[in-house]
Amino acid sequence: MPTTVNVTAQSLRAGNSKLRANTLVTSASSLANGLLNAAMLAYAARQGQTGQIAAYSVMTAALTWIAILVMGGSSLLYVSGTEHERLAARSQRLLIALPVMAAATCLLSGLYAARGYASTALIAAGCVLMLNSLAELRYSDLIRQLRFVGVSAASTGTRLLALGLLVGGVPLTAALATGAGVYLLSVEILVRRAGNGAPPIWSGLSVRAAKGAFRLNRRLMGYSIGDAFSARAGTLALSLVASPHVVGCYGALVSIYQALVAVVFSGLRVPMAMRTRRRHRIGPPRPVSREAEVITTAAALVISAGIVGFAPWLTSDVLDLDVAGAAVWLQMLAIALPFATVNRAFALSRIGDGDYRAATRTAIALAIIVLVGLAAQFAELTPTGTAAAAGIAEVSVAVAILVGAARRRRGRSAPAVGTADAPIGTEQASVPGSVTAP
């Protein structure tokens, strides 16, 4: 018995150590990518490319929403599903979603060009989204294989390439499109050179499987729609009432915020991948601790405090934004970051465990609060009100998750009347749909 306990303790320590190391690698890489994105935005803004930033912001917001409506939750299904589900998601992405995104890029370019946006920048931004959509599949393959170092090197290297092109005189959207193409090629090579000899991304596609993905995606469709809406609705709503210059300035700050969210999101995908592997019995079974989520949330708090304190310097001296209130917009978004981390930690842990319903409830709650906040002020919508709607949504849902988790923990700690206390060291099995503190 002592030998079994020692082996279990050693396995737990080894698993936690690996989880911690992978979390730090992915978070550090994502932080570097976020800084590089911020550097590109700062350089483009100082060079007067607010029109490029505006085109990229509105195209990203609109095309992401269209892609979600077509693909549902195929991205998460691809990383967390069975091999049958993964084939369906890949077939749907290449055979259905990609042509729809291409057609939507042409349509949106015509619509926004009539509002004063540069059509070439809009088309280039659409190409960025399409290339990244394909690269996301290979990224998910590498994450599922726990190859975090390789994918981190590929993403950071291509960001450096895009920054170099921008400094060399290439417009922002064209530099990003080139970087996205190189990134897709890099992750494809990494996956193909894996020990299992993975086939090309375009092999084995099936129209029947692509159609079947719509049925399989129903479990994650609500989550994907809610997540996309809460992230992009503000920029789209603002683009209908504000000038391209204001949208470009706000889009630069939102891009910084979303880059920071991507930092914590990357760190949280490590425990999600571990949970997925455990659920599908891939590799040795190991318990997954909350340590990575705690570390990521603490990092988000530190980053948020730094952004709030340095917001005036970042907006005026670094980004050189010439609109009043830009520092306040960035501060409001930064305050929301730790709460957004809590919400995503909870949602991704539930997805890793296969409890898609609980994750969907979180995303839909965020979307509803954002919608109410935007609708309440749409007649006089401003960037300040747009940022406030996003922040209030993140705070409200995070507080609800933490309060619910605290109540459940308090209820579990009290022994039931007429029953014996549980033995020390045992845990209550998680119930699908239950809320667990991230």
Rosetta blueprint (number, residue, H / E / L):
1 M L
2 P H
3 T H
4 T H
5 V H
6 N H
7 V H
8 T H
9 A H
10 Q H
11 S H
12 L H
13 R H
14 A H
15 G H
16 N H
17 S H
18 K H
19 L H
20 R H
21 A H
22 N H
23 T H
24 L H
25 V H
26 T H
27 S H
28 A H
29 S H
30 S H
31 L H
32 A H
33 N H
34 G H
35 L H
36 L H
37 N H
38 A H
39 A H
40 M H
41 L H
42 A H
43 Y H
44 A H
45 A H
46 R H
47 Q L
48 G L
49 Q L
50 T H
51 G H
52 Q H
53 I H
54 A H
55 A H
56 Y H
57 S H
58 V H
59 M H
60 T H
61 A H
62 A H
63 L H
64 T H
65 W H
66 I H
67 A H
68 I H
69 L H
70 V H
71 M H
72 G L
73 G L
74 S H
75 S H
76 L H
77 L H
78 Y H
79 V H
80 S H
81 G L
82 T L
83 E H
84 H H
85 E H
86 R H
87 L H
88 A H
89 A H
90 R H
91 S H
92 Q H
93 R H
94 L H
95 L H
96 I H
97 A H
98 L H
99 P H
100 V H
101 M H
102 A H
103 A H
104 A H
105 T H
106 C H
107 L H
108 L H
109 S H
110 G H
111 L H
112 Y H
113 A H
114 A L
115 R L
116 G L
117 Y L
118 A L
119 S H
120 T H
121 A H
122 L H
123 I H
124 A H
125 A H
126 G H
127 C H
128 V H
129 L H
130 M H
131 L H
132 N H
133 S H
134 L H
135 A H
136 E H
137 L H
138 R H
139 Y H
140 S H
141 D H
142 L H
143 I H
144 R H
145 Q L
146 L L
147 R L
148 F H
149 V H
150 G H
151 V H
152 S H
153 A H
154 A H
155 S H
156 T H
157 G H
158 T H
159 R H
160 L H
161 L H
162 A H
163 L H
164 G H
165 L H
166 L H
167 V H
168 G L
169 G L
170 V L
171 P L
172 L H
173 T H
174 A H
175 A H
176 L H
177 A H
178 T H
179 G H
180 A H
181 G H
182 V H
183 Y H
184 L H
185 L H
186 S H
187 V H
188 E H
189 I H
190 L H
191 V H
192 R H
193 R L
194 A L
195 G L
196 N L
197 G L
198 A L
199 P L
200 P L
201 I L
202 W L
203 S L
204 G L
205 L L
206 S L
207 V H
208 R H
209 A H
210 A H
211 K H
212 G H
213 A H
214 F H
215 R H
216 L H
217 N L
218 R H
219 R H
220 L H
221 M H
222 G H
223 Y H
224 S H
225 I H
226 G H
227 D H
228 A H
229 F H
230 S H
231 A H
232 R H
233 A H
234 G H
235 T H
236 L H
237 A H
238 L H
239 S H
240 L L
241 V L
242 A L
243 S L
244 P H
245 H H
246 V H
247 V H
248 G H
249 C H
250 Y H
251 G H
252 A H
253 L H
254 V H
255 S H
256 I H
257 Y H
258 Q H
259 A H
260 L H
261 V H
262 A H
263 V H
264 V H
265 F H
266 S H
267 G H
268 L H
269 R H
270 V H
271 P H
272 M H
273 A H
274 M H
275 R H
276 T H
277 R H
278 R H
279 R H
280 H L
281 R L
282 I L
283 G L
284 P L
285 P L
286 R L
287 P L
288 V L
289 S L
290 R L
291 E H
292 A H
293 E H
294 V H
295 I H
296 T H
297 T H
298 A H
299 A H
300 A H
301 L H
302 V H
303 I H
304 S H
305 A H
306 G H
307 I H
308 V H
309 G H
310 F H
311 A H
312 P H
313 W H
314 L H
315 T H
316 S H
317 D H
318 V H
319 L L
320 D L
321 L L
322 D L
323 V L
324 A L
325 G L
326 A H
327 A H
328 V H
329 W H
330 L H
331 Q H
332 M H
333 L H
334 A H
335 I H
336 A H
337 L H
338 P H
339 F H
340 A H
341 T H
342 V H
343 N H
344 R H
345 A H
346 F H
347 A H
348 L H
349 S H
350 R H
351 I H
352 G H
353 D L
354 G L
355 D L
356 Y H
357 R H
358 A H
359 A H
360 T H
361 R H
362 T H
363 A H
364 I H
365 A H
366 L H
367 A H
368 I H
369 I H
370 V H
371 L H
372 V H
373 G H
374 L H
375 A H
376 A H
377 Q L
378 F H
379 A H
380 E H
381 L L
382 T L
383 P H
384 T H
385 G H
386 T H
387 A H
388 A H
389 A H
390 A H
391 G H
392 I H
393 A H
394 E H
395 V H
396 S H
397 V H
398 A H
399 V H
400 A H
401 I H
402 L H
403 V H
404 G H
405 A H
406 A H
407 R H
408 R H
409 R H
410 R H
411 G H
412 R H
413 S H
414 A L
415 P L
416 A L
417 V L
418 G L
419 T L
420 A L
421 D L
422 A L
423 P L
424 I L
425 G L
426 T L
427 E L
428 Q L
429 A L
430 S L
431 V L
432 P L
433 G L
434 S L
435 V L
436 T L
437 A L
438 P L
